[in-house]
Amino acid sequence: MFNHEPDDYDCPFCLVAAGGENGYTGQQDVVLRTERAMAFVSARWWPNNRGHVLVVPTAHHENLYDLPAVYGHAVHDVVREVAVAIRHTYDCAGVSTRQHNEPAGYQHAWHYHVHVFPRYDGDELYNTRHLAEPATAEEREPYARRLHEYFQDHLMSRRGSL
């Protein structure tokens, strides 16, 4: 229902979830993974919001309309963890999230995903477009490293206290 994915769609997010890589995302970009959701540093950046993260369900669901609640809850939990991590590691003033459905809703990848953006005073996120060229693996690496380190330190210490 309300799906736009072509019959021959080769989902880039499913490839990464399965342990593969594509020209935009490698396994080194994956910063957090649970059974039902994963987060990775996106190669698509906005001029003043570099290092933003995408959170996706690990199973293929095109949009919000067909996303099972169990995956929606898992994605939301990871979005929250990523937002907290970005706030702690990027020296930003806040965080914004956004999610798109269907072409009229500005959805371009046919796999449900939530953007988690670092926000800075006067960053003009909603008045700019993404950069024309994707961020390279080298450009993404410092952001992924910071988030990896944060999750390693904070998630491990929390698990130890449970």
C-alpha positions as a printed Julia matrix, in Angstrom:
162×3 Matrix{Float64}:
  0.0    0.0    0.0
  1.4    3.41  -1.01
  4.67   1.86  -2.17
  6.85   3.23  -4.96
  9.77   0.82  -4.93
 10.43  -0.51  -8.46
 10.2   -4.28  -8.95
 13.94  -4.51  -9.64
 14.99  -2.3   -6.69
 18.36  -3.26  -5.24
 18.11  -1.83  -1.73
 21.37  -0.21  -0.59
 20.32  -0.29   3.07
 19.54  -4.02   2.96
 22.98  -4.62   1.45
 24.67  -2.82   4.35
 22.41  -4.53   6.91
 23.51  -7.88   5.45
 27.18  -6.96   5.96
 27.88  -5.65   2.47
 29.08  -2.31   1.21
 28.23   0.04  -1.62
 29.79   3.18  -3.04
 28.25   5.32  -0.3
 28.3    3.22   2.85
 30.77   0.73   4.26
 30.7   -1.37   7.39
 33.06   1.15   9.02
 30.2    3.68   8.83
 27.87   1.51  10.94
 28.0    2.94  14.46
 25.26   1.02  16.25
 23.37  -2.15  15.47
 20.64  -4.04  17.27
 18.65  -7.04  16.11
 16.06  -4.86  14.38
 17.75  -1.5   13.69
 21.09  -0.08  12.67
 22.66   3.37  12.44
 25.38   4.58  10.11
 27.04   7.85   9.17
 25.44   9.0    5.94
 27.44   9.95   2.85
 24.89  12.64   2.03
 25.71  15.8    3.95
 24.22  19.23   4.29
 26.66  22.17   4.23
 26.48  22.94   7.95
 25.38  19.57   9.33
 28.13  17.17   8.38
 28.25  13.69   9.86
 24.52  13.16  10.06
 23.37   9.61  10.73
 20.69   7.41   9.16
 18.82   4.86  11.26
 17.1    2.02   9.41
 15.31  -1.2   10.27
 17.47  -4.25   9.56
 14.58  -5.83   7.63
 13.27  -4.26   4.44
 10.24  -2.03   4.91
  9.68   0.75   2.41
  7.98   3.4    4.5
  6.11   4.3    7.66
  2.88   2.8    6.33
  4.21  -0.77   6.21
  6.69  -0.61   9.09
  5.73  -3.16  11.78
  5.52  -1.65  15.25
  8.32  -3.87  16.58
 10.71  -2.4   13.98
  9.38   1.11  14.54
 10.11   0.84  18.25
 13.58  -0.56  17.56
 14.36   2.28  15.12
 13.1    4.88  17.59
 15.28   3.44  20.36
 18.36   3.63  18.13
 17.44   7.15  16.96
 17.37   8.23  20.6
 20.74   6.59  21.34
 22.29   8.22  18.27
 20.83  11.64  19.13
 22.34  11.44  22.62
 25.68  10.29  21.2
 25.76  13.07  18.6
 24.96  15.64  21.27
 27.84  14.35  23.41
 30.45  13.97  20.66
 29.87  16.56  17.91
 30.01  19.76  19.98
 26.64  20.73  18.52
 23.86  22.84  20.05
 21.07  20.33  19.44
 19.76  17.53  17.25
 16.95  17.27  14.67
 15.35  14.15  13.27
 13.28  13.77  10.14
 11.7   11.0    8.12
 10.12  11.07   4.64
  7.46   8.93   2.92
  6.71   8.68  -0.81
  8.09  10.96  -3.55
  5.81  13.86  -2.59
  7.15  13.5    0.96
 10.74  13.7   -0.34
 11.55   9.99   0.05
 14.33   8.94  -2.34
 15.5    5.6   -0.92
 12.82   2.91  -0.8
 13.71   1.65   2.68
 12.35   3.33   5.8
 14.97   5.56   7.4
 15.26   8.39   9.9
 17.8   11.19   9.56
 19.52  12.35  12.75
 21.18  15.74  12.21
 23.6   17.6   14.46
 22.31  21.16  14.8
 24.24  24.37  15.27
 23.03  27.91  15.86
 22.29  29.51  12.47
 23.03  26.32  10.49
 20.15  26.9    8.03
 19.46  23.14   7.73
 15.95  23.62   6.38
 17.0   26.37   3.96
 19.81  24.44   2.26
 20.1   21.34   0.09
 22.5   18.48   0.54
 25.94  18.81  -0.99
 26.26  17.67  -4.6
 29.1   15.23  -3.91
 28.84  12.48  -1.3
 31.2   12.52   1.64
 34.15  10.18   1.18
 34.99   7.34   3.55
 37.86   9.47   4.85
 35.51  12.4    5.55
 33.01  10.14   7.35
 35.65   8.35   9.42
 36.13  10.92  12.23
 32.37  11.07  12.85
 32.02   7.28  12.84
 35.03   6.95  15.14
 33.6    9.4   17.68
 30.27   7.6   17.72
 31.91   4.14  17.92
 33.97   5.29  20.89
 30.94   6.82  22.59
 28.87   3.67  22.17
 31.71   1.43  23.25
 32.19   3.45  26.44
 28.55   4.16  27.31
 26.67   1.09  26.17
 29.21  -1.29  27.69
 29.15   0.52  31.04
 25.33   0.47  31.06
 25.19  -3.23  30.23
 27.6   -3.89  33.07
 25.29  -2.11  35.52
 22.13  -3.95  34.49
